[in-house]
Amino acid sequence: MSAVISTDRHVNMGPFYAGLIASGWMVIHIYSIFFHALSDPIWQTLILIALQCWLYTGLFIVAHDTMHGSLVPDRERLNAVIGTSILFVYAGFNWRKMRDAHHNHHLYPGTDKDPDFNANNPHAFWPWYLKFFLTYFGWRQVLILVGFTLTYILLGANYLNTIVMWAVPAILSSVQLFYFGTYLTHRHAEPFPDGHNARTNAYNRLASLLSCFHFGYHHEHHLFPHEPWWRLPLRKRESNL
C-alpha cells in the first residue's frame, strides 16, 4: 500500500496515550460490571455507559494505528500483538483480517472493492452500517463474547450488568466509530477533494477528540495513513494554512 509518511521528528506519545485509554477503560469497565448497581441513580449509569463507549472507541483507534504500524514505529510484531489483544477484548475481532481489509479500504476507497463501503447504497446510514457490521462480526465473535459473559458471571457479575454495562457501550461505540469515521467521511453527499474519496468533518479539536479520537479528520488520515490519531489535528491545521 502506497503511503505518504511523515518525516519530521517528534516524540512518540502513542504508547502513553494508549496506556491512558486502556487503563481508563479497564477501571471503568470492571467497576461498571462488578460494582455498579443498576438501581443507583440513572445518571450514574448513563455516565458510565457514555465513558465506556468513548473509551471503547479509543481502544479501536489505538488498534487501528497498529494496523498502520504507527503505534510503535518499526516494531511490526509488537504492533500486531497489541492490536490483536485489543480487538480480541473489544469484540473478539481478528486483527489480521481487519488489517488486510483496512489496507484494501485505503487502496480502493469509496469503490465496490472497498470492504468498508456500501457501493449499492452510499447514502443510507443503517443499510451501510449493517453491511459494515456483518463484514467483521460472525459466529467466532458470538462464541468469544458468550465466553466472556460466562466468565464474568462465574466471577460474580450480575447478568444484567454484563448486558447494560458491557454489551450496550460496545455496540454504541461501533455505531460511533462508523458514523463519525466512515459514514460521514465517505458517504456520497458532496464532491470529494481528490481520489481518496474521503472528507474531513468540520469539528474543532475538542469535538473531534470526543466524537472519534480525531478519526473524523479522515482526508488527512488518507493522505498520511502512517500518522497516529493524535497527530491528525496537526495535519489538518497544516492543510488549512
C-alpha positions, 0 to 999 in steps of 0.5 A: 500500500502506497503511503505518504509518511511523515518525516519530521521528528517528534516524540512518540506519545502513542504508547502513553496515550494508549496506556491512558485509554486502556487503563481508563477503560479497564477501571471503568469497565470492571467497576461498571460490571462488578460494582455498579448497581443498576438501581443507583441513580440513572445518571450514574449509569448513563455516565458510565455507559457514555465513558465506556463507549468513548473509551471503547472507541479509543481502544479501536483507534489505538488498534487501528494505528497498529494496523498502520504500524504507527503505534510503535514505529518499526516494531511490526510484531509488537504492533500486531500483538497489541492490536490483536489483544485489543480487538480480541477484548473489544469484540473478539475481532481478528486483527489480521483480517481487519488489517488486510481489509483496512489496507484494501479500504485505503487502496480502493476507497469509496469503490465496490472493492472497498470492504468498508463501503456500501457501493449499492447504497452510499447514502443510507446510514443503517443499510451501510452500517449493517453491511459494515457490521456483518463484514467483521462480526460472525459466529467466532465473535458470538462464541468469544463474547458468550465466553466472556459473559460466562466468565464474568458471571462465574466471577460474580457479575450480575447478568444484567450488568454484563448486558447494560454495562458491557454489551450496550457501550460496545455496540454504541461505540461501533455505531460511533466509530462508523458514523463519525469515521466512515459514514460521514467521511465517505458517504456520497453527499458532496464532491470529494477533494481528490481520489481518496474519496474521503472528507474531513468533518468540520469539528474543532479539536475538542469535538473531534477528540470526543466524537472519534479520537480525531478519526473524523479528520479522515482526508488527512488520515488518507493522505498520511495513513502512517500518522497516529490519531493524535497527530491528525489535528496537526495535519489538518491545521497544516492543510488549512494554512 
